[in-house]
C-alpha cells in the first residue's frame, strides 16, 4: 500500500497509510503513516464501535493538513488479541449420517452461511476458487487427503491453499450467524481450526502433504503460520 501511496503522491494526491505493523510502514517509507497497534485485519479497531473508528479516521485524515514530509504517527490506543478467547459458536447436529462427518458439518451450516451473506454481503465469504455450493465437496477432498489419499488424487478443486481459504471463509461467515456476538480478531479463525471437522481436516492435510516430502509452498499456506 505504501508503494501505491507513492504513486498517488507523485500524481498530486495526498495519502495516509494505516498500518498494524510499524516495521512495514518504516520499511516501505509511507509518505504519511498512522501506526495502529491493532490485530491484523482490524485496521480501524473494534468492530461495531463507530466512535472509536471515527477517531482513527480523524487522526489519519488530519495528517494530510498537518504533515508535509514523510512521517509515521502512533495512534494512542492499543487493542490486544489475547489469543485465548473462545468463540461461542455451537454447530448444528448431524444431518446426514451417511455422509462423511466433515462434509455433513459443512452442509449443516449452509443455512447460517446464507443468513450471514444476506445480512453482511459476501465480502468475506467464498468465491476465490470455489463457491458455497462447492464447499462440501472441497471439505470432502481435504478429509480424504487427511485420511491418507495423496493430495493430488484427493480431488481438491484447485490450488489447495486457495480452496482452504474459501472453506475457512465459508465457516467464518456462518460463525457470524451462529455466534451470539461479533467475534473479536481471530476468534473465528481459532474456532474453525480447533473446533470444526473441516478445520481439523485442513490441518491434518497440511501435515500429510508436508510428510509426503512436498515443497513448502504446497502445504505451508493451508493455515495460519502459528497453527
DARA-V93010 format. One line per field, one symbol per residue. ss: DSSP state (H for helix, E for strand, L for the rest). psi: psi as a letter, one per 30 degrees, with the letter a starting at -180 (. if undefined). burial: # if it has 24 or more other ideal C-beta (glycine too) atoms within 12 Angstrom, else .. A space follows every 50 residues. Layout:
ss = ???
psi = ???
burial = ???
This chain:
ss = LHHHHHHHHHLLLLLLEEELLHHHHHHLLLLEEEELLLLLLLLLLLLLLH HHHHHHHHHHHHHHHHLLLLEEEELLLLLLLLLLLLLLLLLLLLLLLLLL HHHHHHHHLHHHHHHHHHHHLLLLLLLLLLLHHHHHHHHHHHHHHHLLLL LLLLLLLLLHHHHHHHHHHHHHHHHHHHLLLLLLLLHHHHHHHHHLHHHH HHHHHHHHHHHLLLLHHHHHHHLLLLL
psi = eeeeeeeeefggkklkkkkfjeeeeefghkekkjjjilkkfifgbkkgie eeeeeeeeeefffeffkflkkklkkfkkkkjfgfkkkjikkllkejfflk eeeeeeefgeeeeeeeeeeflgfgbafeelaeffeeeeeeeeeeefgfkk ffffgkhakeeeeeeeeeeeeeeeeeeflglkklkfeeeeeefffleeee eeeeeeeeeeffgllefffegfllfg.
burial = ##..#...#.....######....#....##########..######... ..#..#..##..#...#....##.#...#.#.....#.#.#........# ##########.##..##......#########.#############.... #..#.###.##.#################...################## ######.##........##..###...
